[in-house]
Amino acid sequence: MYILGISAFYHDSAACLIKDGKIIAAAQEERFTRKKHDYNFPINAINFCLSFAKITSDDLEIVSFYDKPFLKFERILETYLQFSPKGIKSFLKAMPLWIKQKLWMKEYIKKELNYNGKILFPEHHFSHAASAFYPSPFNEAAILTMDGVGEWTTTSYGIGKGNNIELLADIKFPHSLGLLYSAFTYFTGFRVNSGEYKVMGLAPYGEPKYKKIIFDKLIDIKDDGSFRMNMEYFNYPVGLKMTNDKFNNLFDGPPRKPESKLTQREMDLARSVQEVTEEIVLRMAKHVHKETNQQNITLAGGVALNCVANGKLLREGTFKNIWIQPASGDAGGALGAALASWYDYLENPRETKENYDAQFGSYLGPEFNDDEIKTFITDNDISFKELNKQEIPKVISKLIAEENVIGWFQGRMEFGPRALGSRSILGDARSPNMQKHMNQKIKFRESFRPFAPSVLAEEVSNYFDMDVSSPYMLLVADVTKDKQKMVIDDSKSYFGLEKLKIIRSEIPAITHVDYSARIQTVHKETNELYYNLIKNFNEEYGCAVLINTSFNVRGEPIVCTPEDAYKCFMRTNMDYLIMGNYLLKKDDQKNKIEFDDWQKEYELD
């Protein structure tokens, strides 16, 4: 039995296909349209899922949409009426799309898919909960979901047992931890719904100067982690902006203009809201543990992508085990909606396997075989060298050790926001110059942005203060003391971005200014070629860690096809590109695409 899950029309539209409860394909629409965070109906992602399974919409038993459009419309309408006449511009902008399209989702799905079967609409946070619990390795677990807003709910918790999920309590709009963080994302000059991770990365450069003000003026937090926000300072319920003049006065002036110089104020604001978020998450988790008496917890929703908070939750030890949905945002809602139909609606039994989740490393997207890649290369007269699979780890290891930057295009594309060794850009974590070089010459992004390490799963505790797996790059831990370097006295006086000048460990390119790293453990069972690459690098050069950043430039989605990969390769200062068995050297290429072409094509965020 095939079930298709869909998320659309808010942020990161996606599709997921399951067969008899097994996840077989999933992808975000942005990867096909090349429009970052594409929220339109994911027809390309749907077509990929159906094509991968070699079926048509006639073979679908159920289509499941990730929220209830009428309930969401009720919230929007009631909010506008409550704040009327304030927000009329936002109201007039939102209504045409709702009236023409979003309210009639059942008819829209039928028309777009030429489908006449059953269509289900689980609630938004139930979809998040299903995406967290059902793929997890736990037969029983607590569930915590946190995001901006679904229909009305912004936060919920519950318990999963076998094939059953019960949500026990929630917090409703406009009180939202996700929207609080997004308000500070907006105020610090980054784009809402895509720049939150920049705020998280900026936080270690600042001091929690504004933390007390946030607690005193913006949010009232109870011991159980529940909270209410003071809406006098926010404009997001009805406005086109997140904050208002009263918020400006509280934090020493207007929001930073996008692309303008970062100041110490933005760094201090980032640190302050990050620490507030962490405290709320930890309080919530303690309450959920008390109420559910579970040893395991699963997380989903956009806030669950805050890997710093996740790392602190792990170290706190409230729960013995944590599993976080790799596509925790709206994209993962498509997966949750499909699984909710199979387990909750159809009541099918669920089996778990200890230490193995059901998401297969999240390698669920399109794959291109060597014949397809070679056809693209030869049709475009691209210079290449052919390797065999056994040669690749040794050849690429040597290139990385020589401080080359490598585009790595192998296997099925990842589902979710992280590159996990299929669509990655790789570098030598030991190089003191690599972070700056990759930020400025490869990714064309802010210098403060940290890079993540990929580490062999069995070696993780030799490099980081962590002894659990983190296959989805959703946990942060410190570099071990024996790998850290002493900071000389003259360096201790550095503030803000000056801290970037300090070499802090034996693997400086992935060590953040607070000695932390966002870790991906690499497992042979889910990505053998990538595992063998790092293993060879360790054997030859004595380091089981590589830099792994997503194969894209700033403002662009992660690459999907060989053409996407080649364009990105040529637009940057990457030295080599390995696609399947084919190695491309930048200096051998003839037709180079100018940087200005890239700059015009993609909107910076």
N, C-alpha and C positions, 0 to 999 in steps of 0.2 A: 504493500500500500504506500502510495506517494502522498506526502503532505507538503505544500508550499507555504512558507512563512514570508510575510512582507512587512517592511517598515517604510514609511514614505511621508513626505509633505511637512516635515519639521526640520530634521537635521540628519545627515548621513543615511539616506535611503539605502535599503539593502534587500536582498532576497536570500532565502535558505531553503534547501530541499532536503527532506528526510525520507528514508525508505524503511518501513517497518521499524521505526524508532531510531534508526541509525542516521547520523548526519553525513550526507554524502557530498554536498556542495553548498557554498555560501560565498557571497561577494557583495561589495558595496558598489553602488551605481557610479560613484566618482571615478572609479578605476577605468571605466569604459568611456565616459563622456569627457574625462580629463578636466572636470570642473570640481574643485575641491569642496568637500562637504555637500555634494549635490543632494538636494532635498526632493527632487522631482520623482515621479512614479518610476520605480526601478525596472523599467522594461528590459534594459540591456542585461542587468543582473539576473532577471527572471529567465530571459532567453538563454543565458549561459547555463543556469542550473538545469533547465529542461534539456538543452543540448548535451550537457555532460552525461545525463542519465539516459540519453537517446529516447526521450519520450516527448509527447505533446501535452497540451493542457487537457486533452480528453482523458489522459491517464491519471490525472490528479483526483484523489478522493476528497480532499479538503484543501481549501485556501484559507489561511488564517492571518488576519491583519492585526498588528501589534497593539492597537488601542481601540477605544470606542469613540468614533468621531462625534456622535450626538452628545455624549457626555462632556467631551472636550469643548464643543461649541457652547454648551450650557454654561461652562465655567467662564469662557471668554465673554459671552453676552452678559452674564450677571456681573462680572467685574467691571465692564464698561458702564453698565447702568449704575453701579454703586459709586463710581467716580465721576459720573456725568456732571457737567458737560466736558470736564477735563478728558483729554485723550481722544477728541473727535477725529483728529488727523490719523491717528493710529487705527481707529475703528474703521474709517473709510478705506484705508489701505488694506485692511485684513478681510473685510466682508465679501468683496467680489469673488475671491478665490474660494471662500467657504461656500457661498451660495451656488456658485457654478460647478464646484468640483468636490471639495472635501466632505460635504454633508452626504453626498450620494456615492459613497465609497463602494457599496455593494454593486451598484449598477456600473460604476466606473471599472471595477475589477472584471466584471463579466464582459464588458465591451473590449477592454484592452487585451484580455487573454482569450477571448472567444470561448468563455467558460460558463457552464450552466450548472455546476455542482454546488456543494455545500460551502458556505463562507462563514467563518467564525470571527468574533471580535472579542478576544480576551481583554481585560483592562490593562492599561499601560504597565503598571507596576507588577501585575501578575506575570506579564510577559518578561519583565526584568527578573522577577523571582524564579521563573521557570528556566531562564537562560543561565541563572547562577546555580540552581540546585540540580537540575536534571543531567547536565553533562559532568557534574562533579563526581569524584570517586567515592562519595559518601552515601551510605544507605540512609543515614539520618544526619541532619544538620540544621543549625539555625540559618536563617536567611535575613540579610540586611540589604535593602535597596535605597539608593540615594541619588537624586538627580536634580535637574532644574524644576520641571513639573511635567506630569503626565496629563490626565484629565483634570483631577483636583489634587491628587496625592503628589507629594514631593519626596517623602521618605516613608518607608514601611519596614516592618520586620515580621517574621513568622517562623514557621518550622516546616521542614520537609521530612517525610518518612516514606520510604519506598517510592510509590508513584503518586503520593498525595502531598499537596502543598496547602498549608493553612496560613493566611496572613492574619496577624493578631491585632496590629495597631498601626496607625499612620499619622503623619503630619500633613496638613493640607495647605495649598496655595492661599495667600502669597508668601507664607513662611517657608523658606527654602534654603538649605545649605548650598546647593548648587548655584542658585541665583545670587546668594551673598558673594560667593567666590567670583561669579561672573561680573558682578557689580565692580569688584576691585580689578578684574581683568580689563573692563572698559575704562575705569578711572586711571589705570596705569598706562593706557594708550595702546592696548592690544585688542584684537578682535574677539568679541564674545563668541563662544562655542568653538573656537579654534586656538585661542591664545592662553587658555587656562594653564596649560603645561609650561608656558613661558613664565607665568607668575610663580609657579612652583620652582622652576629652575633659577629664577632671580632671587628667591627668598634667602638663600644662604649668604648673599652679599649684604644683606641689611640687618638691622636690629629691630626687635619687636616694639618699636617706639609707640605705635598706635594701638597696641593690643588692648590696653585698659580702656581706651576710648571706644573701641568696638564693643567691648563687653558692657560698658556703662551706657552707651547711647544707641547702639544699633541692634543688639540682640540680647535677649534675656534667656539664659540657658539654665535648665534645671539639672539636678543631680543625675537624673536618668537619661540625660542627653536630649530630651525634648526642648523645644525652644519656640520663642515668638520674636518676630522682628519688628522693629519700630519703623513703620512704613512712611513716617514723616520725611525720611531721608532718601527714599527710593522712588524712582519714576517708572519702573518696569511693568507694573500691572496694566497701565494704559498708555504709556508714552513710548516714543521711539528711542529714548535714551534710558540707561539703567539707573542713573542717579540724578540728583537735582542740586539747586544752589545751596540748600541747607547742608547737603553732603560735602559740597565744595568748601564751605566755611569750616566744617569740622576738620578737614584734612589739608588746610593751608593752601587753598587755591583751586583753580579749575582742573579738570582732567588733563593729563599729558596728551599733547597732540600726537597722533600716530606718526612714527618714523622720526620724531624729534629726539634729541639727546636724552638718555636716561639720567636721572639725578638720584641722589641719595634718598630723596623722598619716596620715589617709586620702589626702591629696594627695601626701605623700611616698611612701606605699605604691604609689599609682597610677603615679607617675613611675618608681619603681624597677622594678616588674614590666614596665612598657612598655619601658624600656631593655633589660632582660634579653631580652624577646621580640624586639626589633629585632636584638640581637646574634646570637641563635640563627638567626633568619631569614637574616641576611646570611651567616653561616657556612655554613648549609645551601646557600644559593644558589651560593656559591663552589665548594663540593664538587660540586654537581650540574653546574655548568658544566664543571668539570674532568673529570667522569666521562662526560658526554654530548657535549662539544665542540659544543654548540649555541649559536647566537646569539640565539635566541628562548626565552622561558620563559612557560608558562601556569600559573596558580594557581587552586586551588579549595579548599574546606573552610572551616569557620568562621573560622579564623585569617586566611585571605586577605581577610576583611573589615576587617582592621586596616590602614586606609589610610595611617596614619603610617609603619608598617613598609614598606608597598608603595612609598611615596614615597622612602624612604631606599634601598630596593633599586634603584629607577629611577636615582637620583642616583649610586649607587655605580658604575654602568656595567658591572657584571659581565656583564649581558646587554644586547644592543642594543635589544631590544623586549620588552615585557611585555604580556600580555593576561590579565585576571582575570575569572572568571565572575561576572556581576552578582548572581546568586543563589547565592553560594558555599556557603551553609549546606546543611542537609538538603533544603530546597525544591529546590535545583538538582540534587540527586540524582535526582529524577524525570526531569529533562531528560537527565541523563547516562545513566540507565538506558535510556531510549528510543533515544538516539543510539548507545549501545553495541550495542544489538540490531541496528540498521541497518548499522553499519560493521564491528563486530567479529564478531558472530554470523552475519550474512548476507553479510558480506564485500563489500559494495557499494563501488564506487569513490567517492573523495571529491575534489572540486574546491575550490580556494580562490581568492579574489580579493584581491590585495594591497590592504591598507589598509581592507578591508571585512570585518567579521565576519558570521556567519550568524545573529545574534540580533536584528537589526533594531531596535537601540536598546532591546531588552527590552520593547517595547510589545506584549505578547502576551496581555493580559487582555481582559475584557469592554469593549464600547464601546456608547454610547447615542446614537442619532441625535437630531436636533432634534425630530422628531415625538414620540419617546418622552419627551424632556425636557419638551416643552411640555405633554404629557398630564399628567405628574406635577404641573407647576406649576399648570395650570388646575384640575385635580381637587382641589387643596388650597388654592385661592383665594389663591395667592401673588402678591404684587405684583412686576412685572418690566418691563423695557424690552427690546425686541427690537433687536438690532444685526445687521448683515451681517458676513460673515467679513472683508471688507476693512477695516471700521471697527474691529474688535476691537483690533488692535495699538495704534492711535493713542489710542483711548479709555482702554484699560487703562494704557498708558504714562503718560498724564496723571494718572490717579488714583494711580498708584504714586508719581509725582513729588510729589504733594501729601501724601505720607506716609500714604496709606491702605494697609491690609492687605487683600490680595485672595485669595479662594479661587478656584483655577483648576482647572476640571473639563472636560477636553477629550480626545477620542480614546480609544484603548485603554489600559486600566490597566497600569501597570508590573508586571513579574514580578521579584521580589526585594525587598529591604528598603528601597530608596531610591526616593523620588519624583523623577522625571526630567522633569517638565514635562507630565504628564497629570493627576496627582492631587496638586497642589502648592498650598502657601500662599506667596504672593509679597510681597516688600516692597522698599523702596529701600535698597540697600547703603550709600549715602552718608550715611544718617541716623545720628547718634551715639546716638540714643535707641531705635532699632528693635530691637536685640538684646534689651534688657531688656523692652521693651514686648511683643514677640512671645513671649518665654519666659514672662512672668508673666500676660499677659492673653489670649494666644491658645493657647499650648501647655500652660499650667498646669504647668510643669516647672521644674527647678532652674535658677538664674540663671547657673551657670557653663557651661551647654551652648552650644556654638558653633553658628552657622548656616552653611550651605554656600552658595557662589556658583554661579550659572549664568552662563557667559560665552560669548560667540560664539567658536566654535572658532578663527577666524582672528585673534582679538584676544587669545588667552590669554597669549601671551608679553609683551604690553603691560602686563599686570596682575600676572602671577605668574612666578616663576622656573621655567618649564616650557615646553617647545616641542613637546610631544606631545599627542595627544588623550586626553581622559579622560571619555568619554561616560557612564560608569556611576558617577561620583562615588566612585572607589576609589583616588585618588591625592591625596596632600597635598603642597603646595609653598608656599614663602614668597611673600608679596606683594613685588613688585619694590621695590628700594630707593627709586626715585624716587616711589613711591606711599606709602612709609612716612613717618610723622611722628616728629620728634625727641622722645624722652621727656625731660621736664624733670627736673632734678636731684631735686626734691622727690618725684617719683613713683618714683624708683629704689628707694626704701626700702620700697615697698609689698610685702606678702607675701600669699600665699593669694588669697582672693577679692577682696581690695582691688585687685588688678591689673585687675579689670573696669572700674575708674573711668578708666583711661587710654585716651585716643583714640590709636590707633596707626597709622592710615593714612587715606587719602582715601576708603576704603570700610570704615569701622570696624565696620559691622554684621556683616561676614563675616570680619573679621580676628581670629584667636585671640590669646591673650596672648603667644604665642611668634612672632607675626607670620605664622603659617601659615594655610592655608585648605584645606578638602576640596573639590576642584574638579570641577565638571561642565562639560565643553565641549559646546556645543549646536550641532548640525549640521542644516542645512537638509534634507538627504536623509532624515533619520529623523523629524524633528518640525518641519514647516515653519511651523505657526502659532506655536509657541513661539519658534522662531528669529526670525520676523518681529516678534514682540513686543519681544524684546531689541534687535533691529536698530533698530526705531523708537525705543526708549528711548535708544539711543546717538545716533541722528541728532537727536533733539529735545532731549536733556538731557546729552549728552556723556559717557555712561557705558555701557559694554557689559556691565555686570554687574548681576544682580538677586539678591536673597536668594531661595533656593528651599529650603523645608522641606516635609516630608511633610504631606499633608492629613489630619490627625488630631489628637487631643489625647492627652495622656499616658495610657497604659494602653489605648488604643484602636487597632485596626488601621487602616491607611490606608483611606480611603473607597473604596467600589466603585461604588455606585449613586447616582443623583440624590437619593434619599431620605437616604442616608448623608451625602452632601455638605451637604444642607440642614440636617439635624440638627446636624452639626458647626458649620456656619456660625452657627446660631442660639444654640448653647451657648457661643460664644466672642465676643470683641470684634472679630472680623473686620468690616471696613467694607462690603465688596462681595463678591459671589459671581458669577462668570461660568461658566455651564454651557452648553456649545454656544454658540448665538447669544444667549442670554438672560442679561441683567445684572440682578442683584438687589441692591438697596441696603438695608442693615440698618435704617436709620431709617424705611423705608417698610413694613417688615414688621409684621404685627399680633400674631401669637401667638408670643411669645418663650418659649423653654424655659429654666427656671431653672437656674442653675449647680448647685444641690443635686441636681437630677435626674441631671445628668451624673456627679456625684461618686458617687452611689449605684450607677449602672449599670456603671461601669468600675472595675476593681481597679487601683489605682496600682502601678507597678513602677519 
